[in-house]
């Protein structure tokens, strides 16, 4: 079984490589693993060894022949490549995230790939009430104001069109919650705080008074559990959308427990949104206000389909995943984020 992974050096890509190597070690299916990334990793370091590597920029039209070559003979392509920074350069994000997905699908069609599995996100969904869980039928039209959500919704439309036009190809997509692990600590710090603020986070953060909007209720999942879900989709040649999240749902009380908070201070959501957007525009930190819009609007997902059809069960709680990430961030450990693309 030949599996090609785009974005194979990223957070979830690295976790998936670990999972596939584990399958190999258990004398499971005979797997040939192909990694596609802008920059090839150190192939003497696990889990990047024993992988065939191709250096390709999926958003560059000139790299389409190289991408088709990397996909040649593949039984499945797992598309994980995604760009979060530099989020001040909107066109550059679209180039990788939307145009890049379109190019991946074109290459998969040309190469005759039979199974395409794509990393979508809870962020692809339209806003939904937090009081009820939503399944995969909830509209995936995104949250206005969030570049990440808008691009994920555009990606979903590309997948829908590809599935209609190529009925012989099995198309699947995973919609994970916020995905954390200890290995993501440095990466999350750089992407969402910036290099300066990330260095200020202590090993065991303690915030006695936590100002937080009550609307910030969300889900999380460990990267290893997401990787296991991808393998189960590949093994079963599964199609369709799958919500992926662990329990419990994280609300202000749960965050207060993780951050050793003594008192929660309800903060109006527009105030937090304005403060985040203002500091981002001044380039004091790396997160724009659209991430607050998405966090407030994203649904609480029902994961029954993944648990039933894939027989998937997360091995770590959402609290475990969040705590691991904060420990890694405070310690400055984990894999470093790839340098951002230079503006074209």
Secondary structure, 3 states (H helix, E strand, C coil): CEEEEECCCCHHHHHHHHHHHHHHHCCCCCCEEEEEECCCCCCCCCCCCCCEEEECCCCCHHHHHHHHHHHCCCCEEEECCCCCCCCCCHHHHHHHHHHHHHHHHHHHHHHCCCEEEEECCHHHCCCCCCCCEECCCCCCCCCCCCHHHHHHHHHHHHHHHHHHHCCCCEEEEEEECEEECHHHHHHHHHHHCCHHHHHCCCCCCCCCEEEECCCCCECEEEHHHHHHHHHHHHHHCCCEEEEECCCCCECHHHHHHHCCCCEEEECCHHHHHHHHHHHHHCCCCCCCCHHHHHHHHCCEECCHHHHHHCCCCCCCCHHHHHHHHHHHHHHCCCCCCCCCCCCC
